[in-house]
Amino acid sequence: MDTEAQHEERDRASQSVPSGQLPDPAEPEGRSRFSLVGYLAEWVPGGRITLSALLCLVLLLVISTFVLQPFQIPSSSMEPGLRIGDRVLVNKLAYRFGSEPQRGDVVVFDGSGYFGDADYIKRVVGVGGDRVVCCDKQGRIEVNGRSVDESSFLYAGDRPSQVPFDVVVPGGRLFLLGDNRVESRDSRDRLGSPGGGMVPVGSVIGRAEWIAWPTDHWIHLNRSDAYARVPAADGAHG
């Protein structure tokens, strides 16, 4: 009797699955393959649908925490490129692994202790070692002795600055301005405060990459080439 029972069990296990047909998860072979998913689906109220939704939420949380994070534009300080209510996607990996913000980048940063206890979005005008001056005879900002034409992003009718300044950006810090200079509160307004209006690179959350909402304003935010001809700080001071 025992021999016959063992023989029948071997025959049952050795039956092949027809080509192109997957095992039924309800059968023993399928259950062994999907046992973890099946167990979780039975444990979670709502079964597999709820489990799939939870996995999607976890994935979105991971992406938002470590890769891309959405931010809403609260003011007109970056008009015309970024309007009130726009949602931008910020690349949080842009300045990891040795990379640092470059002139022309639009960045989101934590302003705690420098601008205020909130996150801000501004354009990088000067990096560590740069001398930033306003203004030349044509009213343009100079960076390391090179005049910069900011007309491609500056708010129409705005001057580069109504406030004169002549600063050298300390190493590891950034000089940041809004594109709508009349409405922007930025590095110019804090030149006499602790830190001199310069934000540490370590306070930068990431680089604004996309306008994701509204859909009719969807666009990739490229780095402005207005500063492409600005010489390196060492060369300018030499």
C-alpha positions, 0 to 999 in steps of 0.5 A, a space after each residue: 500500500 505504501 509503495 502504491 501511494 508513493 508511486 501515484 504521488 511521483 506520477 502526479 508531481 511529474 506531470 508537465 504543464 502545457 506549453 504557454 500555460 502558467 500554473 494556477 496560483 491556487 495549485 500547490 506549484 503556483 502557491 509555492 511560487 507566489 506564497 509571499 504575495 498570497 500571504 500578504 494579499 490575505 493579510 491586507 484588507 481588500 486583497 491584491 488590489 489594496 496590496 498593489 495600491 500600497 506598493 505603488 504608494 511606497 514606490 512613490 514615497 521612495 522616489 519623492 524622498 530620494 529622486 524627484 520631489 514636487 514643489 509648488 511655486 508660492 510667489 511671483 519671484 521667478 516669473 516669467 519662467 515659473 508662475 504662481 501655482 506651478 508645480 516643479 519636479 526637483 532632481 534631488 540627485 543632481 548634486 550628489 556624487 560630487 556634482 555641485 550647482 552651476 551658474 544659471 541653475 534654478 535650485 530649491 534650497 532650505 533657507 533656514 538661518 539664511 532666508 527664512 524657515 522655508 524652502 525657496 527657489 532661485 537662480 544661481 548667479 555666483 558660486 564659491 570664489 566668484 565676484 558678483 558686481 552690479 552693475 556695469 555701464 549698461 546696467 548688467 550684472 558682472 560675474 568675474 569681470 564678464 557682463 552677463 546678458 540675462 534678458 532670456 529669463 529676466 522679467 520683462 522691463 526689470 533691471 538686473 538690480 536696483 540695489 548696487 552690490 559688489 560681493 565675493 562669494 565664499 567657498 562652498 556657498 551660492 549667490 542666488 537671485 530671483 528672475 523677477 528682481 523687483 518682486 524677489 527677496 534674495 541674496 541682495 537683501 541679506 548682504 549685511 546679515 549673518 552669512 551675507 545672503 550666501 546660501 551653503 551648497 549643503 542647503 540645496 535640496 536639488 535642481 528644478 528640472 520640469 514644470 509638471 503642472 499645469 499641463 499646458 505649461 509642461 517644460 524642461 528647465 534647462 540651465 541658462 547659457 547666459 553665464 557660459 562665457 563667465 571665466 573661472 573665479 581664479 582666472 578673474 582674480 589673477 
